Structure formats: C-alpha cells, structure tokens
Amino acid sequence: MMEEKDLHALVHKLQLRLSQRKLLEKLQAQIHKDFQRSGIGEFELRSSDPARWNEEIRHMLKQLSENELQHLLYLIDIPELIIRETSAHENRLFYLSNAILHRELLKVFYQIQYK
C-alpha cells in the first residue's frame, strides 16, 4: 500500500519548486486532462489544501461505475498491484484516491523536472 507520508513528501518536494497556487494549478490541469481522457468529464480539485484532495477525489470515485473506475485507473497508470491489493479493502477508495493523487503529482513533478 502507498503510505500517506510518501504523498506528503512529494507534495512538499513540489512546494519547494512551486508556489502552492502554481502547484494546485498544475495538479488540477493534469487531473482534469486525465479525467477528460477517460470520458468521465468535468472534475477539479476545489481545495487549495492538499489534506483535502484525497476526500475530493474519493467523493468523485464513489459516483463511478466499476468499469468507469477501472478505465480511469488504467488511463492514469495506477499499478495493477495497487488495484489488486485494494480490491477487497474496506477503505479501497481512500487508497485508490491516494494512488491517483500520487501518480498525478509524479506527472507534475516530471513535467517540471524535465521541461
């Protein structure tokens, strides 16, 4: 399972390079792009507080069918291992939301690092 501290470390690392507002903008743009590509439609993080992002994504994931969720996870490139490990877990959406956030933040990190 992906640990929360890994996510916080990544957010912190990005915040050293970007303002909070810029990080939120880039993350929102990346999430928006991937959710659009999956056909789910409009979704944006509303909070500027990273501690609330998981909750926002989790709320949206609850509204998806299992097929939509699987398609989204595939497009975002969530490792199969995480999907399998969380499939029967009672906090499945929490872990999947964390995995989505982690992956999207990594994409933002790589965009900044290698542009």
ZADO-1210 file (C-alpha; in nm, 4 decimals, padded with zeros to 6 digits):
<atoms>
<atom x="00.0000" y="00.0000" z="00.0000" code="MET" pos="1"/>
<atom x="00.1093" y="00.3500" z="-00.0689" code="MET" pos="2"/>
<atom x="00.1839" y="00.5304" z="00.2527" code="GLU" pos="3"/>
<atom x="00.0444" y="00.8742" z="00.3153" code="GLU" pos="4"/>
<atom x="00.3858" y="01.0125" z="00.4093" code="LYS" pos="5"/>
<atom x="00.5108" y="00.9385" z="00.0570" code="ASP" pos="6"/>
<atom x="00.2354" y="01.1605" z="-00.0774" code="LEU" pos="7"/>
<atom x="00.3174" y="01.4364" z="00.1709" code="HIS" pos="8"/>
<atom x="00.6869" y="01.4122" z="00.0868" code="ALA" pos="9"/>
<atom x="00.6075" y="01.4504" z="-00.2822" code="LEU" pos="10"/>
<atom x="00.3784" y="01.7489" z="-00.2189" code="VAL" pos="11"/>
<atom x="00.6496" y="01.9055" z="-00.0043" code="HIS" pos="12"/>
<atom x="00.9160" y="01.8472" z="-00.2700" code="LYS" pos="13"/>
<atom x="00.6940" y="02.0123" z="-00.5306" code="LEU" pos="14"/>
<atom x="00.6147" y="02.3023" z="-00.2993" code="GLN" pos="15"/>
<atom x="00.9842" y="02.3786" z="-00.2752" code="LEU" pos="16"/>
<atom x="00.9823" y="02.4390" z="-00.6505" code="ARG" pos="17"/>
<atom x="00.6388" y="02.5937" z="-00.6977" code="LEU" pos="18"/>
<atom x="00.4078" y="02.8195" z="-00.5077" code="SER" pos="19"/>
<atom x="00.1050" y="02.6491" z="-00.3530" code="GLN" pos="20"/>
<atom x="-00.1177" y="02.8176" z="-00.6121" code="ARG" pos="21"/>
<atom x="00.1015" y="02.7076" z="-00.9040" code="LYS" pos="22"/>
<atom x="00.1200" y="02.3506" z="-00.7729" code="LEU" pos="23"/>
<atom x="-00.2584" y="02.3387" z="-00.7391" code="LEU" pos="24"/>
<atom x="-00.2989" y="02.4790" z="-01.0926" code="GLU" pos="25"/>
<atom x="-00.0649" y="02.2211" z="-01.2446" code="LYS" pos="26"/>
<atom x="-00.2179" y="01.9333" z="-01.0477" code="LEU" pos="27"/>
<atom x="-00.5699" y="02.0435" z="-01.1380" code="GLN" pos="28"/>
<atom x="-00.4747" y="02.0683" z="-01.5049" code="ALA" pos="29"/>
<atom x="-00.3218" y="01.7179" z="-01.5001" code="GLN" pos="30"/>
<atom x="-00.6193" y="01.5642" z="-01.3182" code="ILE" pos="31"/>
<atom x="-00.8639" y="01.7472" z="-01.5433" code="HIS" pos="32"/>
<atom x="-00.6814" y="01.6185" z="-01.8527" code="LYS" pos="33"/>
<atom x="-00.6803" y="01.2558" z="-01.7359" code="ASP" pos="34"/>
<atom x="-01.0433" y="01.2607" z="-01.6217" code="PHE" pos="35"/>
<atom x="-01.1449" y="01.4143" z="-01.9569" code="GLN" pos="36"/>
<atom x="-00.9490" y="01.1464" z="-02.1473" code="ARG" pos="37"/>
<atom x="-01.1273" y="00.8737" z="-01.9535" code="SER" pos="38"/>
<atom x="-01.4645" y="01.0134" z="-02.0602" code="GLY" pos="39"/>
<atom x="-01.5756" y="01.0898" z="-01.7047" code="ILE" pos="40"/>
<atom x="-01.5984" y="01.4590" z="-01.7769" code="GLY" pos="41"/>
<atom x="-01.5515" y="01.7578" z="-01.5558" code="GLU" pos="42"/>
<atom x="-01.3650" y="01.7205" z="-01.2299" code="PHE" pos="43"/>
<atom x="-01.1498" y="01.9736" z="-01.0499" code="GLU" pos="44"/>
<atom x="-00.9951" y="01.9894" z="-00.7081" code="LEU" pos="45"/>
<atom x="-01.1603" y="02.2764" z="-00.5256" code="ARG" pos="46"/>
<atom x="-00.9485" y="02.2980" z="-00.2129" code="SER" pos="47"/>
<atom x="-00.6036" y="02.4550" z="-00.2048" code="SER" pos="48"/>
<atom x="-00.5319" y="02.2371" z="00.0996" code="ASP" pos="49"/>
<atom x="-00.3525" y="01.9132" z="-00.0004" code="PRO" pos="50"/>
<atom x="-00.5050" y="01.7415" z="00.3035" code="ALA" pos="51"/>
<atom x="-00.8495" y="01.7707" z="00.1406" code="ARG" pos="52"/>
<atom x="-00.7567" y="01.6416" z="-00.2053" code="TRP" pos="53"/>
<atom x="-00.7992" y="01.2738" z="-00.1207" code="ASN" pos="54"/>
<atom x="-01.1504" y="01.3390" z="00.0095" code="GLU" pos="55"/>
<atom x="-01.2464" y="01.5308" z="-00.3050" code="GLU" pos="56"/>
<atom x="-01.1214" y="01.2559" z="-00.5360" code="ILE" pos="57"/>
<atom x="-01.2788" y="00.9851" z="-00.3198" code="ARG" pos="58"/>
<atom x="-01.6154" y="01.1609" z="-00.3370" code="HIS" pos="59"/>
<atom x="-01.5949" y="01.1624" z="-00.7169" code="MET" pos="60"/>
<atom x="-01.4808" y="00.7979" z="-00.7364" code="LEU" pos="61"/>
<atom x="-01.7886" y="00.6903" z="-00.5389" code="LYS" pos="62"/>
<atom x="-02.0050" y="00.8115" z="-00.8266" code="GLN" pos="63"/>
<atom x="-01.8343" y="00.5953" z="-01.0903" code="LEU" pos="64"/>
<atom x="-01.9352" y="00.2511" z="-01.2083" code="SER" pos="65"/>
<atom x="-01.6738" y="-00.0210" z="-01.1649" code="GLU" pos="66"/>
<atom x="-01.5985" y="-00.0066" z="-01.5403" code="ASN" pos="67"/>
<atom x="-01.5503" y="00.3712" z="-01.5334" code="GLU" pos="68"/>
<atom x="-01.3251" y="00.3386" z="-01.2299" code="LEU" pos="69"/>
<atom x="-01.1122" y="00.0661" z="-01.3918" code="GLN" pos="70"/>
<atom x="-01.0794" y="00.2715" z="-01.7105" code="HIS" pos="71"/>
<atom x="-00.9753" y="00.5811" z="-01.5144" code="LEU" pos="72"/>
<atom x="-00.7166" y="00.3877" z="-01.3118" code="LEU" pos="73"/>
<atom x="-00.5769" y="00.2403" z="-01.6335" code="TYR" pos="74"/>
<atom x="-00.5503" y="00.5822" z="-01.8021" code="LEU" pos="75"/>
<atom x="-00.3860" y="00.7437" z="-01.5005" code="ILE" pos="76"/>
<atom x="-00.1464" y="00.4475" z="-01.4939" code="ASP" pos="77"/>
<atom x="-00.2160" y="00.3137" z="-01.1455" code="ILE" pos="78"/>
<atom x="-00.0105" y="-00.0049" z="-01.0966" code="PRO" pos="79"/>
<atom x="-00.2076" y="-00.3285" z="-01.1196" code="GLU" pos="80"/>
<atom x="-00.0616" y="-00.4347" z="-00.7847" code="LEU" pos="81"/>
<atom x="-00.2268" y="-00.1409" z="-00.6056" code="ILE" pos="82"/>
<atom x="-00.5588" y="-00.2129" z="-00.7749" code="ILE" pos="83"/>
<atom x="-00.5399" y="-00.5803" z="-00.6722" code="ARG" pos="84"/>
<atom x="-00.4229" y="-00.5052" z="-00.3161" code="GLU" pos="85"/>
<atom x="-00.7079" y="-00.2632" z="-00.2564" code="THR" pos="86"/>
<atom x="-00.9880" y="-00.4550" z="-00.4293" code="SER" pos="87"/>
<atom x="-01.1296" y="-00.6116" z="-00.1114" code="ALA" pos="88"/>
<atom x="-01.0177" y="-00.3442" z="00.1335" code="HIS" pos="89"/>
<atom x="-01.2878" y="-00.1572" z="00.3248" code="GLU" pos="90"/>
<atom x="-01.1040" y="00.1718" z="00.2609" code="ASN" pos="91"/>
<atom x="-01.0498" y="00.0909" z="-00.1059" code="ARG" pos="92"/>
<atom x="-01.1460" y="00.4353" z="-00.2376" code="LEU" pos="93"/>
<atom x="-00.9166" y="00.6072" z="00.0114" code="PHE" pos="94"/>
<atom x="-00.6184" y="00.4071" z="-00.1141" code="TYR" pos="95"/>
<atom x="-00.7168" y="00.4492" z="-00.4788" code="LEU" pos="96"/>
<atom x="-00.7570" y="00.8240" z="-00.4279" code="SER" pos="97"/>
<atom x="-00.4116" y="00.8356" z="-00.2723" code="ASN" pos="98"/>
<atom x="-00.2708" y="00.6352" z="-00.5632" code="ALA" pos="99"/>
<atom x="-00.4334" y="00.8734" z="-00.8133" code="ILE" pos="100"/>
<atom x="-00.3000" y="01.1777" z="-00.6303" code="LEU" pos="101"/>
<atom x="00.0455" y="01.0272" z="-00.6043" code="HIS" pos="102"/>
<atom x="00.0550" y="00.9390" z="-00.9747" code="ARG" pos="103"/>
<atom x="-00.0770" y="01.2780" z="-01.0854" code="GLU" pos="104"/>
<atom x="00.1698" y="01.4605" z="-00.8597" code="LEU" pos="105"/>
<atom x="00.4504" y="01.2495" z="-01.0041" code="LEU" pos="106"/>
<atom x="00.3426" y="01.3507" z="-01.3546" code="LYS" pos="107"/>
<atom x="00.3539" y="01.7176" z="-01.2472" code="VAL" pos="108"/>
<atom x="00.6938" y="01.6597" z="-01.0859" code="PHE" pos="109"/>
<atom x="00.8326" y="01.5052" z="-01.4059" code="TYR" pos="110"/>
<atom x="00.6872" y="01.7855" z="-01.6186" code="GLN" pos="111"/>
<atom x="00.8686" y="02.0422" z="-01.4033" code="ILE" pos="112"/>
<atom x="01.1860" y="01.8363" z="-01.3730" code="GLN" pos="113"/>
<atom x="01.2272" y="01.7635" z="-01.7426" code="TYR" pos="114"/>
<atom x="01.0875" y="02.0588" z="-01.9265" code="LYS" pos="115"/>
</atoms>
